[in-house]
Amino acid sequence: MSSRLNPYISFGGDARQAMEFYQGVLGGELALNTFGEYGQPDSPDADKIMHSQLETPAGFTLMGADTPTGMVYDPGTNIAVSLSGDDGDALRGYWEKLSDGGTVSVPLEKQMWGDEFGMCVDRFGIGWMVNIAAPTEG
């Protein structure tokens, strides 16, 4: 079991272009997934990036997404720290401590892509995302 910590950037509709730019700068493999691919094919956000992940040869991981319609995009506050992995007990423990005294915007619970996911702002104003990978069949 493992966990990882990396930056997660929110964009105002240009996540694809930004992440492709960062791939050009840092190299590596880029995965891009749209809202349409995750069960929202008829939404105005269908072609926007729901999640992207760049894994670089230097070992950096950078994640990003477009801000969905109805949520506020505020440049300057558009970066969070992402904790992710398959160690559910450890990640739930981090979530409990980070969200204590903070503000939860997305409760840590199972999402449409199968993982447990939550978003909060801690008591110091720092945004956090926690993603617990769904158990794999095997």
matplotlib code that plots the C-alpha trace (Angstrom):
import matplotlib.pyplot as plt

x = [0.0, 1.2, 0.2, 1.6, 1.4, 1.4, 0.1, -3.3, -4.1, -7.6, -8.0, -10.6, -11.3, -7.8, -6.5, -5.8, -3.6, -1.9, -1.1, 0.1, 2.4, 3.7, 4.3, 6.4, 8.4, 8.8, 8.4, 6.7, 3.3, 0.1, -3.3, -6.4, -10.0, -13.0, -16.3, -18.0, -16.0, -17.1, -20.9, -21.6, -21.7, -24.5, -23.2, -21.8, -18.5, -18.4, -15.3, -13.6, -10.9, -12.2, -8.8, -5.3, -2.1, 1.4, 4.1, 7.6, 10.9, 12.3, 9.6, 7.4, 3.6, 1.4, -2.4, -5.0, -8.6, -11.0, -13.3, -16.8, -19.7, -21.2, -18.0, -15.9, -12.6, -10.3, -6.8, -4.3, -6.3, -6.5, -4.0, -4.5, -2.4, -3.6, -3.1, -3.8, -3.1, -4.5, -3.8, -7.4, -6.8, -3.9, -5.6, -8.8, -6.7, -5.1, -8.6, -10.0, -7.1, -7.0, -10.7, -10.9, -11.6, -11.7, -14.4, -15.4, -16.6, -16.8, -17.3, -14.9, -17.1, -17.3, -17.5, -18.7, -15.2, -15.2, -12.7, -13.4, -12.7, -13.1, -12.1, -11.6, -9.9, -7.9, -8.0, -5.1, -6.8, -5.0, -7.0, -6.6, -7.9, -7.9, -8.4, -8.5, -8.1, -10.9, -9.8, -8.7, -10.1, -7.4]
y = [0.0, 3.5, 7.2, 10.1, 13.9, 16.3, 19.6, 19.8, 22.8, 24.1, 25.8, 28.1, 26.0, 25.6, 22.6, 20.6, 23.3, 24.0, 20.3, 19.8, 22.8, 21.3, 18.0, 19.9, 21.6, 18.6, 15.6, 12.4, 10.7, 12.7, 11.2, 13.4, 12.5, 14.6, 15.1, 13.5, 10.3, 10.1, 10.0, 13.6, 13.5, 16.0, 18.6, 21.9, 20.6, 17.4, 18.4, 20.0, 18.1, 16.4, 15.0, 15.0, 13.6, 14.1, 11.7, 12.9, 11.1, 13.1, 11.6, 14.6, 14.2, 17.2, 16.9, 19.4, 19.9, 22.4, 24.1, 22.8, 25.1, 26.5, 26.4, 29.5, 29.7, 32.2, 32.6, 32.7, 30.2, 27.6, 25.1, 22.4, 19.5, 16.1, 13.0, 9.8, 6.1, 2.8, 2.9, 3.7, 3.7, 6.1, 8.4, 8.5, 9.4, 12.3, 13.4, 13.5, 15.6, 17.9, 18.6, 19.0, 22.8, 23.3, 23.4, 20.3, 21.1, 17.4, 14.8, 11.8, 9.2, 6.9, 8.8, 8.0, 6.9, 4.3, 5.8, 7.5, 11.2, 14.3, 18.0, 20.4, 23.6, 23.2, 25.6, 27.5, 28.1, 25.4, 23.3, 19.5, 16.6, 13.0, 10.1, 6.5, 4.1, 1.6, -2.0, -3.7, -7.1, -9.7]
z = [0.0, -0.7, -0.7, -2.6, -2.3, -5.3, -6.5, -8.2, -10.3, -11.2, -14.6, -16.1, -19.2, -20.6, -18.6, -21.7, -23.2, -19.9, -19.1, -22.7, -22.2, -18.9, -20.7, -23.3, -20.5, -18.2, -20.5, -19.5, -20.0, -19.9, -19.2, -19.9, -19.0, -19.8, -17.9, -20.8, -20.4, -16.8, -17.2, -18.2, -22.0, -22.4, -19.9, -21.0, -19.5, -21.5, -23.4, -20.4, -18.4, -15.3, -14.4, -15.9, -14.6, -15.9, -14.8, -15.6, -16.1, -13.1, -10.8, -10.7, -10.7, -11.7, -11.7, -13.0, -14.1, -15.5, -13.0, -13.6, -14.5, -11.2, -9.2, -8.7, -10.6, -8.7, -10.1, -7.2, -5.2, -7.9, -6.5, -3.9, -2.5, -3.6, -1.3, -3.2, -3.1, -2.0, 1.7, 2.7, 6.5, 6.3, 3.8, 5.8, 8.9, 7.0, 5.8, 9.4, 10.6, 7.6, 7.6, 11.4, 11.9, 8.2, 5.5, 3.6, 0.1, -1.1, 1.6, 1.4, -0.2, -3.2, -6.5, -10.0, -11.1, -8.3, -5.9, -2.5, -2.9, -0.9, -0.9, 2.0, 3.0, 6.2, 9.1, 7.5, 4.2, 2.2, -0.2, 0.0, -2.1, -0.9, -3.3, -2.2, -5.1, -5.4, -4.7, -7.9, -8.8, -8.9]

ax = plt.figure().add_subplot(projection="3d")
ax.plot(x, y, z, "-o")
ax.set_aspect("equal")
plt.show()
